Amino acid sequence: MNVTNALYPTDAQMLALHEAHDNKPIQLLNLFKFKAKAEYADGRPCTLSGKAAYDLYGQPMLDVLTRYGAEVVYFAEVTGLIIGDVDTLWDAMVIVKYPSRQALIDMTSCDDFNALRVHREAGLEGQLNIEMQVPE
């Protein structure tokens, strides 16, 4: 199994997200790997850790999520691996419930997300987003 952290979906992943036309709620398992030290694309001097920069994105995004009907279901720091093997563990995880894929698309296209993502990009080395649905 090949595992690749990324900051954004590939074009194929975005197309699949847009082509899914059901209105069912989804949950996203987000696995985060933070940079040791934040790096802003504009080169600004920075002494923040990657996690601290990401928090400048994450905390205000809680209000944005609420506006799109989404909610954080669970958050935790990753502390170890019990079964399996990976080269490097993620640092934290969060599960976010969205009322639909469209709500996710709308939220990630909004002005607030676009204004805050500079901190997300500065702090994240990469992440995995795993879509989940509760069986009916």
C-alpha positions in Angstrom: 0.0 0.0 0.0 1.3 3.4 -1.0 0.4 6.3 1.3 0.9 9.8 0.1 0.1 12.9 2.2 -1.1 15.9 0.3 -2.4 19.4 0.9 -5.2 19.3 -1.7 -7.1 16.7 -3.7 -5.9 15.7 -7.1 -7.9 16.8 -10.1 -9.3 13.2 -10.4 -10.3 13.3 -6.7 -12.1 16.7 -7.1 -13.9 15.4 -10.2 -15.1 12.4 -8.3 -16.3 14.6 -5.4 -18.2 16.8 -7.8 -19.7 13.9 -9.7 -21.2 12.3 -6.6 -24.8 13.5 -6.7 -26.3 12.0 -3.5 -27.2 14.3 -0.6 -26.2 11.9 2.1 -24.2 13.1 5.0 -20.5 12.2 5.0 -17.8 12.2 7.5 -14.1 13.0 6.8 -11.4 11.4 8.7 -8.5 13.9 8.5 -5.0 12.6 9.4 -2.6 15.5 9.8 1.2 15.6 9.5 2.6 19.0 10.7 5.8 20.7 9.6 8.3 21.0 12.4 8.5 24.7 11.7 5.8 26.7 9.8 6.8 28.0 6.4 4.7 30.7 4.7 4.7 30.8 0.9 5.3 34.6 1.0 8.5 34.1 2.9 7.5 36.1 6.0 9.7 35.5 9.0 8.0 33.0 11.3 8.9 31.3 14.6 5.7 29.2 14.8 5.7 25.5 14.8 3.7 23.8 12.0 0.9 22.9 14.5 0.7 26.5 15.8 0.4 27.9 12.3 -2.3 25.3 11.5 -4.2 26.3 14.7 -4.4 29.8 13.2 -6.4 28.1 10.5 -8.2 25.4 12.5 -9.7 27.5 15.3 -11.5 30.1 13.1 -12.6 27.3 10.7 -14.8 25.9 13.5 -17.2 28.9 12.9 -16.9 28.4 9.1 -17.8 24.7 9.5 -20.9 25.6 11.5 -22.1 28.0 8.8 -22.1 25.1 6.3 -23.8 22.7 8.7 -20.7 20.7 9.5 -19.4 19.8 12.9 -16.3 18.3 14.5 -17.2 14.9 15.8 -13.8 14.0 17.3 -10.3 15.3 17.6 -7.2 13.7 19.1 -3.4 13.7 18.9 -1.9 10.5 17.4 0.2 8.9 20.0 1.2 5.5 18.6 0.6 2.6 16.3 -0.9 -0.6 17.6 -1.4 -2.7 14.4 0.3 -2.3 11.0 3.3 -0.4 9.8 3.9 3.0 8.3 7.1 5.0 7.8 5.9 8.0 9.7 2.8 8.4 11.9 0.5 11.4 11.5 0.4 13.9 14.4 -3.3 14.4 14.9 -6.7 13.4 13.5 -10.1 14.9 13.4 -13.5 13.6 12.2 -15.7 16.2 10.6 -19.4 15.5 9.7 -20.8 17.3 6.7 -24.5 17.3 5.7 -23.4 16.4 2.1 -20.5 16.4 -0.2 -21.8 19.7 -1.7 -21.5 21.3 1.7 -17.9 20.3 1.8 -17.3 21.7 -1.7 -19.1 24.9 -0.8 -17.1 25.3 2.4 -13.7 24.8 0.7 -14.7 27.3 -2.0 -15.8 30.1 0.4 -13.9 33.3 1.0 -13.2 32.5 4.6 -11.5 29.2 3.8 -9.5 30.9 1.1 -8.4 33.7 3.4 -7.4 31.2 6.2 -5.7 28.5 4.1 -2.4 30.4 4.1 -1.9 29.2 7.7 -3.0 25.7 6.8 -0.5 25.6 4.0 2.3 27.0 6.3 1.7 24.4 9.0 0.8 21.2 7.2 3.3 18.9 5.6 0.4 17.0 4.3 -2.7 15.0 5.2 -5.0 12.2 4.2 -8.8 12.8 4.0 -10.8 9.6 4.1 -14.5 9.9 3.3 -16.8 7.8 5.4 -20.6 7.2 5.4 -22.6 5.6 8.2 -24.3 2.5 6.8 -28.1 2.7 6.5 
